Amino acid sequence: MRKIAAGVLAAALLFAPMPEAHADPVAFWGYWQAKGNTWAFASTGPAQAHPKDGAVEGWRFARSSGNTGTPPRAKPDFATICGSTAAAPAGKKRVAVVIDYGEAADAPKGQAPPAAKQYCATVPQNATGSDILAAAGRPQTDKSGLICAIDSFGPCGAPVAASPSATARTTAEKKKDSGTPVGLYAGIGLIVLVAAGGGLVAVRRSRR
């Protein structure tokens, strides 16, 4: 009887359904678009999207175990975000942008989420979602082209390199503020010239 019971128990364990394995949710930047007064996860990537004048775009960093994510906490309200911005001129469009950096619990290690911001972007009529985001923040992409950081916040967040003109200006300012003053160099040069001239006169006199 004991052998039979042991066999039945082993068979039950063998064919028993295994518990489902749930992967830890991963935090990422989700791309959202306004549908009326609510957010809808974008059906296309930002590089393929062409929002129209009066649209509201949203970005939110959050964890999600599904295919979508968590929408921005602020409601998509074009009038509130772009109400004080002048109407778009010919060939341009206004698009409101909401960037929500998420909660501290979802932030990458060593990073703290900045306060959410809203921006009214005036961009060319053919501007894509990527162009609009670039007007509102500083996006960074990973090797696959996905947005992985905005304003240096995200898994691939890194300080954005300064423009060459800004770098040159900073270098010039550092040289100006440190080291020997330019006036001193000019004075030394003048003394050398005077001394050399005096020496030349002395040589001429000795030859006479």
PyMOL commands that set and color helices and strands:
alter all, ss='L'
color gray80, all
select helices_A, chain A and resi 2-15+78-82+104-106+129-136+164-177+182-207
alter helices_A, ss='H'
color red, helices_A
select strands_A, chain A and resi 26-35+38-41+56-64+92-100+117-124+139-141+147-150
alter strands_A, ss='S'
color yellow, strands_A
deselect
rebuild
show_as cartoon
